[in-house]
């Protein structure tokens, strides 16, 4: 059975999708961009600040499903410029600490709302 997960602590979906879908013991998080939940606006133009907001948004969705960042098994990071990889990676690493989920990082031509970073994840809830 599938269950839609939604929280006001993360930005509302900007299209016809859910923040996350739980299927059994797995949670599939839609890509989070650096929107501030209260305003719906980009947090800043800086990649480090955008990554910080993205991680807060990912964490909020995980917690809404009863999980945490420590239960994430896989992340996919989308960036519009891999030249900013180090700035993104430093913030990302700070949030995960010793937990190191599997990850792919991909450069893309553009992201919604002019974002520089988007992160999607798969979490194991058990």
N, C-alpha and C positions, 0 to 999 in steps of 0.2 A: 504494500500500500504506500502511496505517496502522500506527503504532507507538506503544505506550503509553509515556509518560515518567513516571518516578516517582523520588523521592529522599527519603531520611530527613532531609535538610537543610531540608525544608519540611513543614508539617503534613500528616498523612495526610488523605485525603478523608473528610469527615464524612457522606457519603452514597454512593449507587451511581454514582460517576463517577471519572474519572482526574484526576490533577493536570494532565496535559497529554496531547495527542494530536498526533503528528507526521504530517502528510500531505504527502508530497513535500518541498518546500523550506519549508513553513510549519509553525509550531507554534502550536497553539491552547491557551492556558493557561486552565484553569478559574479562576473567581474565587477569589482568596486573601483570607482574612480574617486579622485580627491574632492568630492563635494562635501561641504559642511551640512550635516543633516538639518539644522535649524534654518538655514538660508537657501540651500540648494545651489549655492555658488561655489566655484573653485576656491580652495583655501589660499592659493598663491600661485605665482609662476615658477617658483623654485622647486626643483625636483625633490630635494630632501624634505621640504615641507609638504609637498604633495604625497610623497611616500608615507610620511607620518600620518597624514589624514586617511590615506587608503588603509593602512594597518589598523587604525582606530575603527574604521568602518567594517573591516573584515572581522575584527575581534567582537564588535557589537553583534554581528549576525551569528557568529559562532556561539556567543553567550545566549542569544535568544533561542537557540536550539538545545541549550543545556551543555554546551561544550566549551572549548577554550582553544587558544592558539596551539597549545601543547598537543592537541589531538588532530591537528592538520597533518595529513599524509602527503599531500601534493599541492604545489602552487604553480601557477603559470603567471609569469610577469610579462606584461606587454609594455613596451616603451617606444616613444616616437624617436628617440635618439640614444643609441647605446653608448654614445660618448659620455652620458651621465650615469653610466652603470655603477661606478664607484659610490656616488652620492646615494643612489637608491639602495645599493647593497649594504651600506653602513647602517642605514635606518632599519632596513629589513632584518639584518642580523641582530640588532639591539632588541627587537620585539620577540624574536624566537629564542634568543639565548643559546643554551646548549641543545635545544631541540632543533634538528635540521631536517625539515621535510624534503622530499624529492622536489626538484624544481626545474622548470624550463624558463628561459628568458628570451623573448622574441622582439625584434624591432619591427614596428608597423608604420605605415604611412601616416595614419592619424587615429585619434581616439575621440570618443564623444566629448562634447563641450570644450574641446581644446585642451584636454588633459594630456599630460606627458607620461603618466604612469597609470596602469590598470592591473589589478591582481585578482585572479580567480583561484578558488581552492576546493579541495576535496577533504572532508574531515571524517574520521572514523569515530563514532560516538561511544563505542564500548570501552 
